[in-house]
Amino acid sequence: MRIKSNLVGTNIYIKNYELADKLFCTNMWFNKVNGKYLSDPTEEFVDDNYCQAVDDMYNSPNGYYFIITRICDNSRIGSFCAFPDETEQIIDIGYCIHQLYWRQGYATECLKMIIEWAQTQNFTTITAEVAKDNIASCKLLEKFNFKIKKESSYKKYHMNIEFKSYIFEYHITKPH
């Protein structure tokens, strides 16, 4: 799924993922620090199925894959994905900011933009699963009034690493 035009904020814009973004993303996702809480594996656990899924992301019919880019210098600084459920009422999100850009407000701006975008797409609810140990991400969602719906867990792809997690939920309110 793809958006027709970039989402533009104050410091960043969000654009569709393209194959040219693959190396940037996989370097970030496979990194043991940057990708620590992602379900993506580290490089040694990548297999052909995973590679094929990444190759097909730019034109996925199942979800949106985005690149977060700084306006000031067009540097890619992160990735974002969003998956509508079968009713197209609920959208589940995931994000990763490159560690060079942590604690600079980019994830906050990105989440604000995605909430606004989801509202224009007529979604009623946004969900996000976050490792309980990922304090920064949990605090970011709480800052936007996401509430913990339930506890869960997830594993890194093909790795024996499991994270206890929270499923956060945000109910979108329509503007008056």
C-alpha positions in Angstrom: 0.0 0.0 0.0 1.3 3.4 -0.8 0.4 7.0 0.0 -0.2 9.4 -3.0 2.0 12.2 -1.6 4.6 12.6 1.2 3.4 13.5 4.7 5.3 16.7 5.6 5.9 18.0 9.1 8.1 20.7 10.6 11.4 18.8 10.6 10.7 15.6 8.8 8.7 14.1 5.9 7.4 10.6 5.5 7.6 9.0 2.1 6.9 5.6 0.6 9.6 3.0 1.1 11.5 2.2 -2.2 13.9 -0.5 -3.0 16.7 2.1 -2.8 15.9 2.3 0.9 16.6 -1.4 1.5 20.3 -1.1 2.6 19.6 1.9 4.9 16.7 -0.1 6.6 18.4 -3.4 6.9 21.5 -1.9 8.3 19.4 -0.2 11.0 17.1 -3.2 11.7 19.9 -5.8 11.9 22.0 -3.7 14.2 22.2 -5.2 17.7 21.6 -1.8 19.4 19.4 0.0 16.9 17.2 -3.1 16.2 17.3 -4.5 19.7 13.5 -4.4 20.3 12.4 -5.1 16.7 11.1 -8.5 15.6 13.6 -8.3 12.8 16.6 -10.6 13.2 20.2 -9.8 13.4 22.0 -10.3 10.1 23.2 -13.9 10.8 19.5 -15.1 11.2 18.3 -13.6 7.9 17.0 -16.2 5.5 15.7 -16.3 1.9 12.0 -15.8 3.0 13.0 -12.7 5.1 15.0 -11.3 2.1 12.1 -11.8 -0.2 9.7 -10.1 2.2 12.0 -7.1 2.3 12.4 -7.1 -1.5 8.5 -7.0 -1.8 7.9 -4.3 0.8 7.8 -1.4 -1.6 4.7 -2.7 -3.2 3.0 -4.6 -0.4 -0.8 -5.0 -0.6 -0.9 -5.7 3.1 0.5 -2.6 4.7 2.3 0.7 4.4 6.1 0.9 4.6 7.5 4.4 5.0 10.9 6.1 5.3 11.3 9.0 7.7 13.5 11.8 6.2 14.9 15.0 7.6 13.8 18.1 5.7 17.0 20.0 6.3 19.3 17.7 4.5 17.1 14.8 3.0 18.8 12.3 5.3 16.9 9.1 6.0 16.6 8.8 9.8 14.1 6.0 10.3 11.4 3.7 9.1 7.7 3.3 9.8 5.1 0.7 9.0 1.3 0.5 9.3 -0.9 -2.4 8.8 -4.7 -2.1 8.5 -6.8 -4.9 9.9 -9.4 -6.6 7.7 -12.1 -4.1 8.7 -9.9 -1.2 7.8 -10.9 0.4 11.1 -7.8 -0.5 13.1 -4.2 0.2 12.0 -1.2 -1.4 13.8 2.0 0.6 13.6 5.7 0.1 14.1 8.7 2.4 13.9 12.4 2.6 14.1 14.6 5.7 14.4 18.3 5.3 13.6 20.3 5.6 16.8 22.2 8.7 15.4 18.9 10.5 15.7 17.5 9.3 19.0 16.3 11.8 21.6 16.0 14.6 19.0 12.2 14.7 18.8 11.9 12.9 15.5 9.9 10.0 16.8 7.5 12.4 18.5 7.0 14.4 15.3 6.6 11.2 13.3 4.0 9.7 15.6 2.0 13.0 15.6 2.0 12.9 11.8 0.9 9.3 11.6 -2.0 9.9 14.0 -3.1 12.8 11.9 -2.7 10.7 8.7 -4.6 7.8 10.2 -7.4 10.2 11.1 -7.7 11.3 7.5 -7.8 7.7 6.4 -10.9 7.1 8.6 -9.2 4.6 10.9 -10.8 4.6 14.4 -8.0 2.9 16.4 -4.2 2.7 16.3 -2.4 -0.1 18.0 1.3 -0.7 18.6 3.1 -3.6 20.3 6.2 -2.5 22.3 8.6 -4.5 24.4 8.1 -3.7 28.1 11.9 -3.0 28.3 11.7 -0.4 25.5 11.1 2.4 28.0 11.6 5.2 25.5 9.0 3.8 23.1 6.5 3.1 25.9 6.9 6.7 27.1 6.4 8.1 23.6 3.1 6.2 23.2 1.9 7.3 26.6 2.8 10.9 25.8 0.2 10.6 23.0 -2.4 9.0 25.3 -2.0 5.5 24.0 -3.3 3.1 26.7 -2.1 -0.4 27.5 -4.8 -2.7 26.2 -3.1 -6.0 27.2 0.2 -7.7 27.8 1.7 -10.0 25.3 5.0 -11.2 23.9 6.8 -11.5 20.6 10.0 -13.1 19.3 12.7 -11.9 17.0 12.5 -13.7 13.6 14.2 -17.1 13.7 16.0 -16.2 17.0 15.5 -17.6 20.5 14.8 -14.1 21.8 11.4 -13.3 23.2 10.2 -9.9 24.6 7.4 -9.4 27.0 5.3 -6.6 25.5 2.4 -4.3 25.8 -0.2 -3.8 23.2 -1.0 -0.1 23.2 -4.2 1.3 21.8 -5.2 4.8 20.8 -8.8 5.8 19.9 -8.9 8.4 17.2 -11.2 11.3 17.7 -12.6 13.1 14.8 -12.1 16.8 14.5 -15.2 18.9 15.1 
